[in-house]
Amino acid sequence: MATRIAVIMAGGAGERFWPLSRRHRPKQLLRLLGRRTMLEESAERIAPLVAWDRIFVATGLDQAPYVAQALPQLPPDHILREPMGRDTAACMALALAWAGRLGGDPTMAVLTADHCIGRNDRFQADCLMAFEQAEAENVLVTFGVQPTRPETGYGYIQLGACTAERDNTSVYEVRRFCEKPDAATAQKFLEAGNYVWNSGMFVWRCSVLREAMKAHAPWLSRASEEMAAALGQSDEVGRLQAIFQRLPKISIDYAVMEHARNVWCVRATFEWDDVGTWTALARHHPADAEGNTVLGEAVLLQTTRSIVYNNIGDARPAPLVAALGVSDLVIVASDDAILVCRRDQAHRMKEIVERIRTLYGEKYC
């Protein structure tokens, strides 16, 4: 059987869950949904299929020490340190360079560290199917999630013919990738039945990804080769930084997947949520009789449909939150900052973080 590896993407700017998330502590290093960080859950979810000595985590230089602390089982040299954020295309170029050091033609699962995934048994069954399809055919395999609502914040994948089916897991040819739609288009996708959410997770043999890069993004293929030459050298960090600096900030979807014709999609049978904003907490934690989701110490009076998060699971204390006569708010208290916004504005965290950075530098970022 081919060598199987997993690369967990764990970068990010730490903006979407401000003030709890920061540059050195993005959401995958937070305990938003349970007692463990999302990164820990991601690694432990794939561990039954891929041994710890074949799991890699791609992250930023600033975040690498925190990744090592969260995953002590991980070999220290399996933390792939990106010198700067350049989205997932650059990340995959670096992962491919590292995989080349293993020899042979490994089959690589590319997983996310910041998504909520339920039914680990179904996730592992779907991953196993993806591994087998990628090893049997020269295809790039992705995972599509059955939509449950007309979501405008996700990309979609249109499915074609079914190519394989086993144990409730089905694999389809991909007709096309679709950009984030408007509300009317998202509703049509939902009703059509052959559109799925793009999960941003993949499985492929390294040789197949390498050929796809050469065909559709030769600049990315050349960058990966240069990264491979830099690894293990005395000036590795500086050389990688120079390579990353000249790369565009673009996803592997835009750079390669949308242009390739040999893309198959596993229709996921596991539960999935991008957990993109503070409002996602309401989907994963119970609400009180007034529709409030409260995590941590808070006193609410005549308050409805609000989300309150009070720094639970952190060693540093946060102030008590008290809310009176308000509705449809997100209130988040950390040890040094407090967020108050309307629920329908929670997707604009990047804007407020940019404003904070302009006024106060990196002090609160």
Secondary structure, 3 states (H helix, E strand, C coil): CCCEEEEEECCCCCCCCCCCCECCECHHHCCCCCCCCHHHHHHHHHCCCCCHHHEEEEEECCCHHHHHHHCCCCCHHHEEEECCCCHHHHHHHHHHHHHHHHCCCCEEEEEECCCEEECHHHHHHHHHHHHHHHHHCCCEEEEEECCCCCCCCCCEEEEEEEEEEECCEEEEEEEEEECCCCHHHHHHHHHHCCEEEEEEEEEEEHHHHHHHHHHHCHHHHHHHHHHHHHCCCCCHHHHHHHHHHCCCCCCHHHHHHCCCCCEEEEECCCEEECCCCHHHHHHCCCCCCCCCEEECCEEEECCECCEEECCCCCCCCCCCEEEECCECEEEEECCCCEEEEEHHHHHHHHHHHHHHHHHHCCCCC
